Amino acid sequence: MGTLDIIDTLAGIEPGSALDAIRARRPQARENAQKSYLALFDPIDSSEFSLSERAAVAAFVTGLHGESPVAAFYREKLATSADGAPLLEAIKAEIARGRTSGPYGAYPAGPLSIENKAGLIYRVSAERKTVLGARLAAALEHAHLLVFHPRDAVSADMKALLTAGWSSTGIVTFSQLVAFLSFQVRVVSGLRTLAAASAQEVAS
């Protein structure tokens, strides 16, 4: 039995449905998204970025995007991962602290500077740093930067991850995971919107 397609599952797509047919038109994109999910959350080697850390970052990032089936899925993944349950309440509290709208950031001096926009500079609360540990605290702060301040992510921010104990390999995987999650949230949201519109059309 094959592994369930994660986007189909989170979007509530039934085999043979209209949305299933839409996704089937782009089999390569569907397959690549599933491969990305498996590579990030069922990796051959998780020594540089543990499964519990991946689940915690995923719960935080998807929670920043707002309540959704995707956020609920990763909260459950965190709750059931090794050492994950004690982190769950801390992650929920940090989502509430970090939730904002964006993107924010500054362009280099020039014509685009008119679009500069200041926003929340998120930092993990002191009381929860002891629960999360230095690695996860640094990861959450950098993830928030990638989600809301992508233009402001600079080498100094990478240094904070290295100082907290992240390896260069771990940072690359971490960045890929945050990018994938943002993509996944958008795709699932779009598919669920299509499904709701289709259901409303049928009902009317």
Sequence and secondary structure as in RCSB ss.txt:
>XXXX:A:sequence
MGTLDIIDTLAGIEPGSALDAIRARRPQARENAQKSYLALFDPIDSSEFSLSERAAVAAFVTGLHGESPVAAFYR
EKLATSADGAPLLEAIKAEIARGRTSGPYGAYPAGPLSIENKAGLIYRVSAERKTVLGARLAAALEHAHLLVFHP
RDAVSADMKALLTAGWSSTGIVTFSQLVAFLSFQVRVVSGLRTLAAASAQEVAS
>XXXX:A:secstr
     HHHHHHT  TTSHHHHHHHT HHHHHHHHHHHHHHHS S  TTS HHHHHHHHHHHHHHT SSHHHHHHH
HHHHHSTTTHHHHHHHHHHHHHH      B   SSGGGGG B        HHHHHHHHHHHHHHHHHHHHHHH G
GG  HHHHHHHHHTT  HHHHHHHHHHHHHHHHHHHHHHHHHHHHHHHHHHHH 
